[in-house]
Amino acid sequence: MKRLIRAALCSALILGLPAALEAKPWWLRGAQSNEGDFLPPDVAFRVGSRIDGNVVRVQWGIADGYYLYRDKMKIEAESPDLTVGPPSFPKGTMKNDPNLGLQEIFTQQIEGAVAFNRSDYGAHPVQIRVTYQGCAEAGLCYPPITKVLFPGSATPLPHHQALTYPWEGDAIIAGGLAFLLAGLTLRKGRRLETPMS
Amino acid sequence: MNERALRVAGLGLVAAAAGWAAFRMAAGPAVPYGDGQPVGRPAHLGLAAGGGSASTDVDPAQPLPKIPDRLPSFTLGDRAGNPTSIDTWRDKSLIINFWATWCAPCRREIPMLQSLNGEWSGRDVQVVGIAVDHRPDVVTYADKLKIGYPVLIGEQDALTVAGELGFASPVFPFTVFTDRRGDVVTLFVGELHRAQADLILSVVQELNDNRLPLAQARRNIADGLHGLAPRGSG
């Protein structure tokens, strides 16, 4: 039983390593600073987009304890000969900030949509430009972020995950190693059992 | 393969799955659909109303930013637009607070910084605000609040200063504490509260009185901050 526990711990440790590295904010590594636990902006606010008929849908995934300001969110045309309508967003939550007044904010996951029209007969890929700005409840704000996105087709695109999670490849290898190590740990000192033996 | 080996294999898989789930949770919420192509342009930091910009993406191939040991020399415009060097306050311990008008926690800190400046000015401690924002917005806000400490203002130039302090893509607020020799003692990220400021300043005073080496001072600050209550929400 002890061996089983040891193997499980090994697996969890190896697999947890990339996440533990990622958890430390990049700006604190190797520097004298407070041990705050704020996320890098692209981890706090994840964004993806897709084309759905004549609409581009943009979705933001917002980490727990973080929020985006509704009035700072923009979805605009980027590629040539593309026009987009005004973006629509769901109703957010009202946050009463003594310094900024009543602000509409988004938490968790939200989707914005814009109708688009292209006059280039498909000569260019559809590119949109999104802008968003948010803060952490614990007392930190990120400057406005602008990104150019290439919305994909309506079906989810699995290879996007590799872009969103740069540690994914490492995690898969770590998982394999964890499994191998667990096996080696448990086999140590035991003879191979074969039908002949 | 006997029954025990199968059990072990099963347990390994469960452990791997648990680790994987933990990793995905730590990595933040997933966006269920994505872009068809790699994002062809790095993200940009723009000031509040689309002003100056600087790259925000962290290239994993680049070395991680390093906070310098010594405060770099820099010059930015003050509220009247006069170029002002940070060396103006040479031989003082500095509390350099980077902020912006659109940032709620930055605004919350200002009254506390005003108090600190008043209470510590007799002990050669000087608060200097650095607003990374549009000048008219900063001047209006600073006048409205009657900010009594010097405020330097910049856009791209202030971002450059932030970059020299290890923050190529800054978040706000952040506050740099130096001793009177110009050594960077600590850099505090996020909203600073009075108890934290008092703790850091007491250690800076010990440094100034040559009662502590710098490395020990930094350790004391880290330990002291760790021991304080979690930061307030806001």
Chai-1 contact restraints between the chains, C-beta under 6 A:
chainA,res_idxA,chainB,res_idxB,connection_type,confidence,min_distance_angstrom,max_distance_angstrom,comment,restraint_id
A,L4,B,L11,contact,1.0,0.0,6.0,A-B,restraint_1
A,A8,B,L11,contact,1.0,0.0,6.0,A-B,restraint_2
A,A8,B,A15,contact,1.0,0.0,6.0,A-B,restraint_3
A,S11,B,A15,contact,1.0,0.0,6.0,A-B,restraint_4
A,S11,B,A16,contact,1.0,0.0,6.0,A-B,restraint_5
A,A12,B,A15,contact,1.0,0.0,6.0,A-B,restraint_6
A,A12,B,G19,contact,1.0,0.0,6.0,A-B,restraint_7
A,L15,B,G19,contact,1.0,0.0,6.0,A-B,restraint_8
A,G16,B,G19,contact,1.0,0.0,6.0,A-B,restraint_9
A,G16,B,A22,contact,1.0,0.0,6.0,A-B,restraint_10
A,A19,B,F23,contact,1.0,0.0,6.0,A-B,restraint_11
A,A19,B,A26,contact,1.0,0.0,6.0,A-B,restraint_12
A,A23,B,A26,contact,1.0,0.0,6.0,A-B,restraint_13
A,W26,B,V58,contact,1.0,0.0,6.0,A-B,restraint_14
A,R29,B,L64,contact,1.0,0.0,6.0,A-B,restraint_15
A,A31,B,I67,contact,1.0,0.0,6.0,A-B,restraint_16
A,A31,B,G166,contact,1.0,0.0,6.0,A-B,restraint_17
A,Q32,B,T186,contact,1.0,0.0,6.0,A-B,restraint_18
A,Q32,B,R218,contact,1.0,0.0,6.0,A-B,restraint_19
A,S33,B,L187,contact,1.0,0.0,6.0,A-B,restraint_20
A,N34,B,F188,contact,1.0,0.0,6.0,A-B,restraint_21
A,N34,B,L225,contact,1.0,0.0,6.0,A-B,restraint_22
A,G36,B,V189,contact,1.0,0.0,6.0,A-B,restraint_23
A,G36,B,G190,contact,1.0,0.0,6.0,A-B,restraint_24
A,V43,B,G28,contact,1.0,0.0,6.0,A-B,restraint_25
A,R46,B,V31,contact,1.0,0.0,6.0,A-B,restraint_26
A,G48,B,V31,contact,1.0,0.0,6.0,A-B,restraint_27
A,G48,B,Y33,contact,1.0,0.0,6.0,A-B,restraint_28
A,G48,B,G34,contact,1.0,0.0,6.0,A-B,restraint_29
A,S49,B,D35,contact,1.0,0.0,6.0,A-B,restraint_30
A,R50,B,Y33,contact,1.0,0.0,6.0,A-B,restraint_31
A,Q59,B,V31,contact,1.0,0.0,6.0,A-B,restraint_32
A,G61,B,P29,contact,1.0,0.0,6.0,A-B,restraint_33
A,G61,B,V31,contact,1.0,0.0,6.0,A-B,restraint_34
A,A63,B,G28,contact,1.0,0.0,6.0,A-B,restraint_35
A,D97,B,A104,contact,1.0,0.0,6.0,A-B,restraint_36
A,N99,B,A104,contact,1.0,0.0,6.0,A-B,restraint_37
A,N99,B,R107,contact,1.0,0.0,6.0,A-B,restraint_38
A,N99,B,R108,contact,1.0,0.0,6.0,A-B,restraint_39
A,L100,B,A104,contact,1.0,0.0,6.0,A-B,restraint_40
A,E137,B,S233,contact,1.0,0.0,6.0,A-B,restraint_41
A,A138,B,R231,contact,1.0,0.0,6.0,A-B,restraint_42
A,G139,B,P105,contact,1.0,0.0,6.0,A-B,restraint_43
A,G139,B,G190,contact,1.0,0.0,6.0,A-B,restraint_44
A,G139,B,E191,contact,1.0,0.0,6.0,A-B,restraint_45
A,G139,B,R231,contact,1.0,0.0,6.0,A-B,restraint_46
A,G139,B,G234,contact,1.0,0.0,6.0,A-B,restraint_47
A,L140,B,V171,contact,1.0,0.0,6.0,A-B,restraint_48
A,L140,B,G190,contact,1.0,0.0,6.0,A-B,restraint_49
A,C141,B,C103,contact,1.0,0.0,6.0,A-B,restraint_50
A,C141,B,F172,contact,1.0,0.0,6.0,A-B,restraint_51
A,Y142,B,V171,contact,1.0,0.0,6.0,A-B,restraint_52
A,P143,B,L45,contact,1.0,0.0,6.0,A-B,restraint_53
A,P144,B,G46,contact,1.0,0.0,6.0,A-B,restraint_54
A,I145,B,A43,contact,1.0,0.0,6.0,A-B,restraint_55
A,T146,B,H44,contact,1.0,0.0,6.0,A-B,restraint_56
A,T146,B,G46,contact,1.0,0.0,6.0,A-B,restraint_57
A,K147,B,A43,contact,1.0,0.0,6.0,A-B,restraint_58
A,V148,B,R41,contact,1.0,0.0,6.0,A-B,restraint_59
A,L149,B,D35,contact,1.0,0.0,6.0,A-B,restraint_60
A,F150,B,D35,contact,1.0,0.0,6.0,A-B,restraint_61
A,F150,B,G36,contact,1.0,0.0,6.0,A-B,restraint_62
A,F150,B,Q37,contact,1.0,0.0,6.0,A-B,restraint_63
A,G152,B,D35,contact,1.0,0.0,6.0,A-B,restraint_64
A,G152,B,G36,contact,1.0,0.0,6.0,A-B,restraint_65
A,P156,B,Y33,contact,1.0,0.0,6.0,A-B,restraint_66
A,L157,B,G34,contact,1.0,0.0,6.0,A-B,restraint_67
A,L157,B,G36,contact,1.0,0.0,6.0,A-B,restraint_68
A,H160,B,G34,contact,1.0,0.0,6.0,A-B,restraint_69
A,Y165,B,A27,contact,1.0,0.0,6.0,A-B,restraint_70
A,A171,B,F23,contact,1.0,0.0,6.0,A-B,restraint_71
A,G175,B,A16,contact,1.0,0.0,6.0,A-B,restraint_72
A,A178,B,A16,contact,1.0,0.0,6.0,A-B,restraint_73
A,F179,B,G12,contact,1.0,0.0,6.0,A-B,restraint_74
A,F179,B,A16,contact,1.0,0.0,6.0,A-B,restraint_75
A,A182,B,G12,contact,1.0,0.0,6.0,A-B,restraint_76
A,L186,B,V8,contact,1.0,0.0,6.0,A-B,restraint_77
